[in-house]
Amino acid sequence: MDVHDETDLDRVAAIELEANVTTGFRWEAQLNDDSPLRVLGAEYLHEPAGMLGASGIQRVYVCGAGRGSGELTLRYK
């Protein structure tokens, strides 16, 4: 899946991806070496709250750290 988006410097973008931590898998974010993007972190949200084994959302936070274009690769592993 290719997604093209623009972000301002220091503006945080949240990418939401379906996930299920009970499977042992999670989304990993990777940037190319010269990318002007920066991955700030990630969090997992259970949906619906309190239901063990149910899938949820993994939210990955990214921001622009410089001018130019870069590639963010997300792998579920």
N, C-alpha and C positions, 0 to 999 in steps of 0.2 A: 504494500500500500504506500503510495507516494502522497504526501501532503505538503503543500507549499503555503507558508504563512510568513508574515512579517511581524517583527516585534521591535519595539523601541529599546534603546539602551537602558538597562536596569529595570525594565518592566518585566514582571514575573508572569509567565504563562503556565497554566496548569493543564496537563494532558491526562485525561481520564481513560483508563483501560479496564476492561472486565478481567477479573482474576479470581483465583480461589486458593488461599494460602494453605488450606488443608491438604492440597495435592503435593505440596513441597515445591511447586513452581512459583516463580515471581518474574516480573518484568525487570530487565536490566537495560539501562540506558548507556549508550556508548557514543562518543563524539569523535570525529576525525581530528588529527593532531593540530591542524591550523584553524579549527572552528572558532568563530567569534561567540559561540554559545557557551553557557555554563549550566551544568546540572546542579541544582541546589539541594535536591533530596527527593524523597518519596514517602508516601504514607499509604496504609491500607485501611479501607473503610468497609466494615461488615454491613451487608444489606440483605435482608432486614436485620437490624441490630438484635443481637442475642441468639440468633439461630446458628448453632454450631454446624459446620460443614457446608453452609450455604455460600454461594459465590458472593463476591463484593466488587469493589472498585479499588484499583491501585492508582493513585494520583502521583504523577511525576512533575516536579517543578523545574522549569527552565527559564533562564533570562539571557538577554543579549549583553555580552561583556565587551563587545567591540564592533567595528563596522565590517561588513562583508557578508558572505553567505557561508553556511556550514551545513553539515549533514548529521542528523541525530538518528541513530539506529536503536530500535527497541526490540529486544528479543525476550520471548517467554521461555524461560528455562529453569 
